[in-house]
Amino acid sequence: MKTFKIDWLVLPLIGVACVLVAWSVSSATWAKELPSPLKTWEASKPYIVEPFAKRGEMDQGILRFTWYSLTLVAQGYAISLLIGTPIGFFLGLSKTFTKIFDPIIQILRPVSPLAWLPLGLVLFMSAGKEAGTYGALFTIAICSMWPTVLNTAVGVRAVPQDYLNVGKVLKLSRWKTLTKILVPATLPYMFTGFRLSLGIAWLVIVAAEMLTGRPGVGGFLWQEYNSLIYEHIILSIITIGVIGFILDRLMSLVEARFKAIS
Amino acid sequence: MAFLELKNVSKGFGGQRVLADINLSIEEGEFVAIVGYSGQGKSTLINLVAGLIQADRGEVTLEGKAVTGPGPDRGLVFQNYSLLPWLTVQENIALAVDEVFADWPTEKRLAHIDKYIAMVKLSHAKDRLPKQLSGGMRQRVAVARTLAINPRILLLDEPLGALDALTRANLQDEIANIWQSERKTVVLITNSVDEALLLADRIIPLTIGPGATLGQPVAVHLDRPRDRKALNHDPEFKRLRALVTNQLLDFNANRKVSLSKKLTRPDILPEDLDAPRVNRPPRRPGEEKRETILA
């Protein structure tokens, strides 16, 4: 029990302390504009103790902003899974499909969200007021799709021939082979892809909100930079990091469940 | 016309001949064992009968009809069990039963599944996942799954190869009992002469490849049920064992001569581990095949 606490509580706290010291020293010496940890805490307090307050469009509690960001991410993420998983299955099942689309995927995959967003805004320009939302969704979906696509494809190719032979001997229909054998056998791979995709979706949201000026953690960060309230930039960064960490943990739990079965 | 018939069947992979001129006819209700060395095409032979692969030349017929693809009339028990790991014992068998007896009412199907789980003595474990079972239990599930779809012929592809000697003996007795009560036509692939003698009516050795074919069949007229303890002292058993074993040893002796004549460089391609996973053929440890000769 004792070593457990040291490993999981004390050691990580030492890491946090190191960062705080480096931060304080920096703000006191070479980076005069960087607010100290104490000043950051004081300026952030109203946003943390009243996390759901709404004082204005761009002046809201930090969890309220987080909620806006999360809902947008959830939508974009859902789109990316709905499109990415079937594409992954096609890539895994058909060599021809792979030969046709794999080069394009490999080229589109490394493109930054900052490059996609303007294209998204142009695409949905006719939507008027909603163009920002649709553009952001487009960017989140297209950027976070690739890990799901590629992991699903690898998973489908890795389904043991023995499982498929079971289906063949029983003369399962194509649909039943898919639902009873292929999908369950691929699930562990799919969830690895889902977890990586969620990480990217959360990365993209900040960029998307900064450029479109939507209310949310990223939008707040950009606005406070323009208003010269640097404490809130740090608050936003910490919030984004913590939320991203929690999302990743949650997905890992789900992933581990599926890994345990097969 | 025989129940199952193979006429001049040949099969090769990538230019390499594996099986050549296989002629085999099996009567209904007969238990035939095919004995041979590892990697000489025993599994290929059974996959041909199962319809999972097609012969290059020759014809496989079951009850006069040509075998063109896999189907539930030929129940195949796989070498490595092939249970679906995300389904329980009951669900694994249900997948097969629901598909083959789709027109039955649900209660009848459930009762049918229970009956076969009981037959392999796994009623206490019906809600367990395969990974919670021992190797012997898994193979019993696989046998129950295959028997439950009531195939016309049972194909056993080294079903006991991966088990320890004691479990193996137990399962041999269970297979013998099941065969006594169900009287199915069975083709057993094995590398154990003793196993074949204990179970089969007829033993056919498979020669050594490339281009392996069937050797002289040996009829086994030992009384059933066969008691493994008594058999050890039975002169007829000893005679038959010598007959089969000598055939197998002679195949190998011939191979040694032919091998010393033509030595070729090993055809091995190094695997590029830096290549992205996507383009590499995926592997899972479970797919490795291990066999040993127990002659």
HADDOCK unambig.tbl for C-alpha pairs under 7 A between the chains (distance, minus, plus):
assign (segid A and resid 154 and name CA) (segid B and resid 278 and name CA) 5.87 0.50 0.50
assign (segid A and resid 157 and name CA) (segid B and resid 282 and name CA) 6.76 0.50 0.50
assign (segid A and resid 158 and name CA) (segid B and resid 282 and name CA) 5.19 0.50 0.50
assign (segid A and resid 158 and name CA) (segid B and resid 283 and name CA) 6.83 0.50 0.50
assign (segid A and resid 162 and name CA) (segid B and resid 82 and name CA) 5.71 0.50 0.50
assign (segid A and resid 163 and name CA) (segid B and resid 82 and name CA) 6.03 0.50 0.50
assign (segid A and resid 163 and name CA) (segid B and resid 84 and name CA) 6.73 0.50 0.50
assign (segid A and resid 168 and name CA) (segid B and resid 70 and name CA) 6.08 0.50 0.50
assign (segid A and resid 169 and name CA) (segid B and resid 70 and name CA) 4.95 0.50 0.50
assign (segid A and resid 169 and name CA) (segid B and resid 71 and name CA) 4.81 0.50 0.50
assign (segid A and resid 169 and name CA) (segid B and resid 72 and name CA) 5.65 0.50 0.50
assign (segid A and resid 170 and name CA) (segid B and resid 71 and name CA) 5.90 0.50 0.50
assign (segid A and resid 170 and name CA) (segid B and resid 72 and name CA) 5.20 0.50 0.50
assign (segid A and resid 170 and name CA) (segid B and resid 96 and name CA) 6.39 0.50 0.50
assign (segid A and resid 170 and name CA) (segid B and resid 99 and name CA) 6.99 0.50 0.50
assign (segid A and resid 171 and name CA) (segid B and resid 71 and name CA) 5.87 0.50 0.50
assign (segid A and resid 261 and name CA) (segid B and resid 85 and name CA) 6.66 0.50 0.50
assign (segid A and resid 261 and name CA) (segid B and resid 86 and name CA) 5.68 0.50 0.50
assign (segid A and resid 262 and name CA) (segid B and resid 85 and name CA) 5.31 0.50 0.50
assign (segid A and resid 262 and name CA) (segid B and resid 86 and name CA) 6.00 0.50 0.50
